[in-house]
């Protein structure tokens, strides 16, 4: 029987999300039957702002190859020949957002996606495709954290307990003795505690990881840093922020900015993230609070936007 040439996909139409019929993907690459696609705060911002995205959304994606193997994807298709790609920094490809599946290329909030083979992330046997959409946000946190010089005795504060802040908590809490988390909502507090963080920030810290993305959070991060300490920017900054210049200058603080993921030597951040899911299988149950079918994408986006109602990671299952 011939497969239906059309499929359903979630797209940004104006300032709302709609599920529409689109042609099934074709062309070069590897076909993935999508099993899970997470809703990121970036997706919420793009939809709310009416961002001119004429592609299928979804960059937190996992599914199955044609032979049934479960995989996640690294949703980047860099050009491969600019100076950034040639030196290994493919996440900073000169083509910018055009290389990101779910932004400049079709993403995974659909029944299927075709990606270059380089994007495939093999999964450990105990990690399911239903949970492996978390590989992407975990890789975001892993990429930023590997920029830091940490020891088990480091004191670390995390400002903001959305998905990225909690992913950073999951990575740090098994290796660092002092991980304090600033969280606003009851579900975030519960998740942070279950992942091993102490709730509340006080005193001085060697590193403050800023995951909230606003001026107040950045000012708090600078205040909490000890002299000579480091602020790691893991948030996405959709609006301009004020730099707490007095604290930054007087304390001689180091600010490290991080975005996306790449590789460290021969190891990709996405592969580190997949291994973390295998080592800490409780992460998925803690972070994924809602699962809805693709047809309910509009409802899913509304749930994801209501953090005070208990949403952390909302996942679409085509």
C-alpha positions as CSV (number, residue, x, y, z in Angstrom):
1,X,0.0,0.0,0.0
2,X,1.3,3.4,-1.0
3,X,2.0,5.7,2.0
4,X,0.0,8.8,2.2
5,X,2.1,11.6,0.5
6,X,0.9,14.1,3.2
7,X,1.5,14.1,6.9
8,X,0.5,16.3,9.9
9,X,3.0,18.9,11.3
10,X,2.9,21.7,13.9
11,X,3.7,25.1,12.5
12,X,3.7,28.7,13.6
13,X,0.9,30.5,11.9
14,X,0.9,34.1,12.9
15,X,1.0,34.2,16.7
16,X,-0.5,30.7,17.2
17,X,0.4,27.1,16.7
18,X,-1.6,25.1,14.1
19,X,-1.4,21.5,13.0
20,X,-1.5,21.4,9.2
21,X,-1.1,18.9,6.3
22,X,2.3,19.1,4.7
23,X,4.1,16.9,2.1
24,X,6.1,14.1,3.6
25,X,9.8,14.9,3.6
26,X,11.9,13.5,0.7
27,X,15.4,14.0,-0.6
28,X,18.8,13.1,0.8
29,X,19.3,12.1,4.3
30,X,18.0,9.6,6.9
31,X,14.2,9.3,7.6
32,X,13.2,9.3,11.2
33,X,9.7,8.3,12.4
34,X,9.2,10.7,15.2
35,X,8.3,9.4,18.6
36,X,8.7,12.5,20.8
37,X,9.2,16.2,20.3
38,X,9.7,18.5,23.3
39,X,8.4,22.0,23.5
40,X,11.2,24.5,24.3
41,X,10.8,28.0,25.7
42,X,12.3,29.1,22.4
43,X,9.3,27.6,20.6
44,X,7.0,29.5,22.9
45,X,8.8,32.8,22.2
46,X,8.8,32.2,18.4
47,X,5.1,31.5,18.4
48,X,4.1,34.4,20.7
49,X,6.2,36.8,18.7
50,X,4.8,35.7,15.4
51,X,8.4,34.8,14.4
52,X,8.5,34.4,10.6
53,X,9.2,30.6,10.7
54,X,7.7,28.9,7.6
55,X,9.0,25.5,8.6
56,X,7.9,22.7,10.9
57,X,8.8,23.5,14.5
58,X,10.6,21.1,16.9
59,X,14.3,20.8,17.6
60,X,14.0,18.5,20.7
61,X,13.4,15.3,18.8
62,X,13.7,11.5,19.0
63,X,12.3,8.6,17.0
64,X,13.0,5.5,15.1
65,X,15.1,4.6,12.0
66,X,13.7,2.4,9.3
67,X,15.2,-0.6,11.0
68,X,13.5,0.2,14.3
69,X,16.5,1.5,16.2
70,X,15.7,4.3,18.6
71,X,17.7,7.5,18.1
72,X,17.7,11.1,19.1
73,X,18.9,13.9,16.8
74,X,21.3,16.7,17.0
75,X,19.2,19.3,15.1
76,X,22.0,21.1,13.3
77,X,22.8,20.9,9.6
78,X,25.8,23.3,9.3
79,X,27.3,24.2,5.9
80,X,30.5,22.4,6.6
81,X,32.7,24.8,4.7
82,X,32.8,28.1,6.5
83,X,35.6,29.0,8.9
84,X,33.6,28.1,12.0
85,X,32.7,24.7,10.6
86,X,36.2,24.0,9.4
87,X,37.7,24.7,12.9
88,X,35.1,22.3,14.5
89,X,32.8,25.0,15.9
90,X,29.9,23.9,13.7
91,X,27.3,25.2,16.2
92,X,28.5,28.7,15.2
93,X,28.2,28.1,11.5
94,X,28.1,31.4,9.5
95,X,24.6,30.4,8.2
96,X,23.3,31.0,11.7
97,X,19.7,29.9,12.5
98,X,19.2,28.7,9.0
99,X,21.1,25.5,10.1
100,X,18.7,24.6,12.9
101,X,16.0,22.1,12.4
102,X,12.8,23.5,13.8
103,X,13.8,27.1,12.9
104,X,15.5,27.4,9.5
105,X,14.8,23.8,8.5
106,X,11.9,21.5,9.1
107,X,11.9,20.2,12.6
108,X,10.4,17.2,14.4
109,X,6.9,18.2,15.4
110,X,5.6,16.0,12.7
111,X,5.1,12.4,11.8
112,X,8.5,12.2,10.1
113,X,11.7,14.2,9.5
114,X,14.7,13.7,7.2
115,X,18.1,14.6,8.6
116,X,21.7,14.2,7.6
117,X,23.3,11.1,9.0
118,X,25.6,13.2,11.0
119,X,22.6,14.3,13.1
120,X,21.8,10.8,14.4
121,X,22.4,10.2,18.1
122,X,22.5,6.5,19.0
123,X,20.8,5.7,22.3
124,X,21.8,3.4,25.0
125,X,19.6,0.3,25.3
126,X,17.8,1.6,28.4
127,X,16.9,5.0,26.9
128,X,13.5,5.1,25.1
129,X,12.7,7.2,22.1
130,X,9.7,8.5,24.1
131,X,12.2,10.1,26.6
132,X,15.1,10.9,24.3
133,X,13.8,14.3,23.2
134,X,15.5,15.4,26.4
135,X,18.9,14.7,24.8
136,X,18.8,18.2,23.2
137,X,18.2,20.3,26.3
138,X,20.6,18.2,28.3
139,X,23.2,18.8,25.6
140,X,22.6,22.6,25.9
141,X,23.5,22.4,29.6
142,X,26.4,20.0,29.0
143,X,27.9,22.3,26.4
144,X,27.9,25.3,28.7
145,X,29.1,23.4,31.8
146,X,32.1,21.9,30.1
147,X,33.4,25.5,29.7
148,X,33.9,25.8,33.4
149,X,36.8,24.7,35.6
150,X,34.9,22.8,38.4
151,X,35.9,20.6,41.3
152,X,33.8,18.5,43.6
153,X,34.2,21.3,46.1
154,X,32.9,24.1,43.9
155,X,29.9,26.1,45.1
156,X,27.4,26.5,42.3
157,X,24.1,28.4,42.2
158,X,21.6,28.0,39.4
159,X,19.1,30.8,38.7
160,X,16.0,29.7,37.0
161,X,14.4,26.2,37.2
162,X,13.0,25.8,33.7
163,X,14.1,22.8,31.6
164,X,17.6,24.1,31.1
165,X,18.2,25.0,34.7
166,X,16.9,21.6,35.8
167,X,19.1,19.9,33.1
168,X,22.1,21.7,34.5
169,X,21.0,20.5,38.0
170,X,20.9,16.9,36.8
171,X,24.4,17.1,35.4
172,X,26.0,18.9,38.4
173,X,24.3,17.3,41.4
174,X,26.0,13.9,41.1
175,X,29.5,15.4,40.9
176,X,29.4,18.7,42.9
177,X,28.7,18.8,46.6
178,X,27.1,22.3,46.7
179,X,24.4,22.9,44.0
180,X,21.8,25.5,45.0
181,X,18.8,26.2,42.8
182,X,16.6,29.3,42.7
183,X,13.1,28.1,41.6
184,X,9.8,29.9,41.5
185,X,7.1,27.3,41.1
186,X,6.1,24.3,43.2
187,X,6.7,21.8,40.4
188,X,10.2,23.2,39.7
189,X,11.0,23.1,43.4
190,X,10.0,19.5,43.6
191,X,11.9,18.6,40.5
192,X,15.0,20.4,41.7
193,X,15.0,18.5,45.0
194,X,14.4,15.2,43.3
195,X,17.4,15.9,41.1
196,X,19.6,16.6,44.1
197,X,19.7,20.4,44.4
198,X,19.2,22.4,47.6
199,X,16.5,25.0,47.0
200,X,17.3,28.6,47.7
201,X,20.5,30.6,47.1
202,X,22.5,32.3,49.8
203,X,26.1,33.4,50.3
204,X,28.9,33.4,47.7
205,X,29.4,31.0,44.8
206,X,32.3,30.1,42.6
207,X,29.9,29.8,39.6
208,X,26.4,31.1,39.0
209,X,24.5,29.5,36.1
210,X,22.0,32.0,34.7
211,X,19.0,30.2,33.1
212,X,16.2,32.7,33.5
213,X,17.2,35.2,30.7
214,X,16.3,38.6,32.2
215,X,18.0,41.6,33.8
216,X,16.9,40.7,37.4
217,X,18.4,37.2,37.2
218,X,21.6,38.5,35.7
219,X,21.9,41.1,38.6
220,X,21.3,38.3,41.1
221,X,23.9,36.2,39.5
222,X,26.5,39.0,39.8
223,X,25.6,39.6,43.4
224,X,26.0,36.0,44.3
225,X,29.3,35.5,42.6
226,X,32.4,35.6,44.8
227,X,35.2,38.0,43.6
228,X,36.8,36.4,40.6
229,X,33.9,34.1,40.1
230,X,32.1,33.1,36.9
231,X,28.7,33.7,35.5
232,X,27.6,31.1,32.9
233,X,24.9,32.4,30.6
234,X,22.7,29.3,29.6
235,X,19.5,31.3,29.0
236,X,18.2,32.5,25.7
237,X,18.0,36.3,25.8
238,X,15.0,37.3,23.7
239,X,15.1,40.9,24.8
240,X,18.0,43.2,25.8
241,X,19.3,42.9,29.4
242,X,21.1,45.4,31.6
243,X,24.6,44.4,32.6
244,X,25.2,44.7,36.4
245,X,28.4,46.5,35.5
246,X,29.4,47.6,39.0
247,X,29.4,44.1,40.5
248,X,30.9,42.6,37.3
249,X,33.7,45.2,37.3
250,X,34.4,45.5,41.0
251,X,34.5,41.7,41.5
252,X,36.4,41.1,38.3
253,X,33.8,38.5,37.2
254,X,34.1,36.3,34.2
255,X,31.1,35.9,32.0
256,X,30.9,32.9,29.8
257,X,28.1,32.8,27.1
258,X,27.0,29.4,25.7
259,X,24.5,28.4,23.0
260,X,23.6,25.1,21.4
261,X,26.1,22.2,21.5
262,X,29.1,20.9,19.6
263,X,31.9,18.4,20.4
264,X,34.8,18.3,22.8
265,X,37.5,16.5,21.1
266,X,35.9,13.4,19.6
267,X,32.8,13.5,21.9
268,X,29.6,15.3,21.1
269,X,27.6,17.0,23.8
270,X,24.5,15.2,22.5
271,X,26.3,11.8,23.1
272,X,27.2,12.9,26.7
273,X,23.5,13.8,27.1
274,X,22.3,10.4,25.9
275,X,24.7,8.7,28.3
276,X,23.4,10.8,31.2
277,X,19.8,9.7,30.5
278,X,21.1,6.1,30.7
279,X,22.9,6.7,33.9
280,X,20.1,8.7,35.6
281,X,16.9,7.1,34.2
282,X,14.8,9.1,36.7
283,X,15.5,12.3,34.8
284,X,12.8,11.7,32.2
285,X,10.1,11.0,34.8
286,X,11.1,14.2,36.7
287,X,11.3,16.6,33.8
288,X,8.5,15.4,31.4
289,X,5.3,16.5,33.1
290,X,2.9,16.3,30.1
291,X,2.6,14.1,27.0
292,X,0.1,14.9,24.3
293,X,-0.6,13.7,20.7
294,X,0.5,15.9,17.8
295,X,-3.1,16.7,17.0
296,X,-3.3,18.5,20.4
297,X,-0.2,20.8,19.7
298,X,-2.2,24.0,20.3
299,X,-3.3,22.7,23.7
300,X,0.3,21.5,24.5
301,X,1.8,24.9,23.8
302,X,-0.8,26.5,26.1
303,X,0.1,24.1,28.9
304,X,3.8,24.7,28.3
305,X,3.3,28.4,28.7
306,X,1.6,28.0,32.1
307,X,4.6,27.2,34.3
308,X,2.7,28.0,37.5
309,X,0.3,25.1,36.7
310,X,3.1,22.6,36.9
311,X,4.5,22.3,33.4
312,X,8.2,21.6,33.0
313,X,8.7,19.7,29.8
314,X,5.7,19.2,27.6
315,X,6.2,16.5,24.9
316,X,4.3,15.9,21.6
317,X,4.0,12.3,20.5
318,X,3.1,12.1,16.8
